[in-house]
């Protein structure tokens, strides 16, 4: 019986699958073959003197892809 989760069939994580969909859609709507988007990356590194800091630290990581380098959607996604 086929899976109802296409990311599972492709052997990738859900985030990677939807990021690929997002990038492909941006390329189709913009007409550009090079697409850049950004994803939030939340973490806190332990540095001396930072014990008094509190809150949620979020950085933004830009991701760029050249859609011409991939012939299929499956090739765009990272391998297992």
N, C-alpha and C positions, 0 to 999 in steps of 0.2 A: 504494500500500500504506500503510495507516495506521501512524503511529508508535507504538511501544510506550512512548513517553515522553509522558505527558499534559501535562507542563509545556511541552514543545516544541510541541505542538499548540496550546496557548493562547498561546504566544509569551512566556513568562515564564521566569525562572530557577528552578532546582530549589528553592532556598531559599524563594523567594516562594510557590511552589506548596505546599510542605509546611507553611509557616507559615500559609497560608490554610486548609489541611486541619486543622491543629492548632487554630486559632481557631474554626472551624466546629464541630469535635468538642467543644471546651470549651463552646461555647454550647449545643449539643444536650444534653450530659450535665448541665450545671448548670441548664438552664432559663432562663438569663439571656440577654438580647439584647445586653448590653454586656459584653465580655470583655476582660480585661487579662492579658497574659503578658509575659515578659521574655526577651531574647536577650543572650548574651554578646557584647561588643564589645571585641576586643583590639587595642590600639595603644599606641604610645609616642610622645608628642610631644617634640620637642627643646626643652628649656629650659636656659638657662645654669645651670651648677652641677649638672646631673643626669648628668654623665659617669660618676660613680662608682656610680650606681645600676645594678643588674643584676636580671634576672629577667623574668618574664612579667607584664605588667600587664593586668588584665581589668576592664572596667567592665560594668555591667549596664544595658541600655537597656529601659525598660518600653514596651510597645506596647499601645495600647487600640484597640478597634474596636467600633462600634455596628453589629451585624449587621442591624438593621432598615433601615439605609440602603442595603443591597444586596439586589436581588431575585434575582440569580443568583450562583453561585460565581465565574463569570468576571468579574463586576463587582467582586468583592471583591479580585481580584488586580490589581497595578499594570499599567498598559498598557506596550506596548513603547516 
